[in-house]
Amino acid sequence: MKTARMTRSRASNPYLRRLAWADAGFFVTVTIGLNGLIFGLGWQDRGQNGVSGPPGWLVGAILVVLFALFGAAHGLMRGLRETAWVWQMRCFTLLCFAYPIYTGGLQSRGIGLIGCLLSLIWAIALTLLAWRKSRVTSLLMLPSVVWLCFATKLLLS
C-alpha cells in the first residue's frame, strides 16, 4: 500500500532541497572568489581570445547563476545517492572553473575552442544522464548547455 508520502516527488523532499541549497551556496561562493581573481588580474577586459562578446561583468554574473544551478543539481543528485554522476559533475565543475583561463587567460583561440567543446559535450552528457533519475536536475543543467553553445559559437566566429 502506497502512502501519499511515498508517492511524493523526490525533488520536493526537504532533505534534497536543503542539500541543493547548501551546494548551490558553496558553488556560488567559490565562483564569486574566482570572479574576484579574474577582475583582479584584469582578464574581464580581454574578451574571449580577441572575440567580441558580452562585457566581463555580464559574463561574471552569468557564471554565478550557472554555478548556482550546478550546485543545486549536484545537491539533488548527491541526495539521490547518484555517486557516479556526482563525481562526474565535480570534475565538470572543475573544468568550468578553468573556463576563464582557457577562454581568455591563455589568449589562445584553439585552446579556448577545445575547452568549450569539451565542456559542451560533457554538459550534454550530464544532462542526458541525469534525465533518467531527476528531470529537475536535467533542467538545472540546460542553461549551461545553452551558454556553452553560445561561447563555442563566439570562438568559431
N, C-alpha and C positions, 0 to 999 in steps of 0.2 A: 504494500500500500504506500503510495507516494503522498507525501505531505506537501503543503504549499511551500514550505521552506526548502525541500529537496528540489523542487522544480524551478526555483528562482534562478535567474541568470547568474552565472558565476561572476560576471563583470559588476554586478550590483552587490557583491559580497563586501561587507565593511572592511574586512581584513585586506582584501585585494585593493580596495580603494586607498587604504592607508599606505600600503606598500607603493602604490602608484604615485601618490603624493610625495612620499618620502624620497623615492628615487628621482622623481621629477625635480624636487628641490635640490638634491645633490648634483644632478646633471647641470642644472641652471647655475648653481654656484660655481662649478668648475668652468662653465662656459663664460661667465662674467669675468672670472680671473683670466681666462685665455684672451677675451676681448681687451682687457686692460693691458696685457702684454703686447697684443697686436697694435693697439693705439700708442703704447709707449715706444715701440720700435718704429712707428710711423708707417707701417705697412698698409694702413687703411687707405692711403692715398695712391698706392701703386696700381690698384686695379688688378685684374687677373691677367698677368703676363702681357701688359700693354693693351689688353682688350677692354674697350669701354663697357662698363656695366653699371649697376646701381652704385650709389655712393657707399663708402665704407661704413658709415653709421647705420645705413639700412641693412647691409649685409650682416653686421653685428647683431642687430635686432632680430633679423630672420634666424640667425644661428641660435640665439637664445630660445626662441619659440620652438625651433626644430629639436633642440636638445631637451627641452621640457617634454615634448612629445616622446622622444626617445626614452626618457626616464620613466614616463608613465607606462609606456609599452613594456619596458624592462621590468617594472614593478608588477604589472599584471601577469606576465609570463613567469616571473620568479614565484609569485604566489600560487600559480598553477603547477609549479614544480617541473617546468619545462627546461631542465638544466642545459641540455644541448643548445636550445635556442638562446637561452640567456647568455651562455658563453660566446656564441656567435655574435650576439648583439653587443657584448662588451668589446669584442675585437673590432667590430664595425664602428663602434663609437670612438675607439682609439684612432682608427683611420680617419674618421670625420674630424676629430680634434686636430689632426695634422692637415686638414683642408687648407687653412690659411698659409701653411708652409709650402705645400706643393702647388698651390694655385697662384700665390703672389710672392712669397718669401724667396723661393728659389729662382724666380724670374725665368722659368723655362716652360714654354708653351707645351712641349712634348711631355714633360713630367706632369704638368697640370692636367693634360688630357688623359694620360694613363690613370692618374689618381681619380679623376672624375668618373671615368668609365668603370674602373674597378668598384668605386663606391656605388655607382648606379646599379651595376649588376648585383652587388651584394644587397643593396636595399630592396631591389625587386625580389630577390630570393627570400630574404627575411619576411617580406610582406606576404608572399605566397605560402611560405611555411607556417606562418602564424595563423593564416586563414582557417586552417583545419581545427585549431584549438580555441582561438579567440578572434572573432571578427572585429571586435573593438580594437585589439592590438594591430590588426592589419590596417584599419582605418587611421590609427595613430601614425603608422609608418608611411602612408600615402603622400603626405606633404614633402617628405624627404625625397621621394622618387621624383616629384614634380620639380623641386628645387635642383636636384642633380641633373635632370634633363635640361633645365634652363642653363645651368652652369656649363654643361657639356656643349650645348649649342653656342654659347658665347665663345668658348675656346675654339670651336670649329669655324667660327666666322672670321 
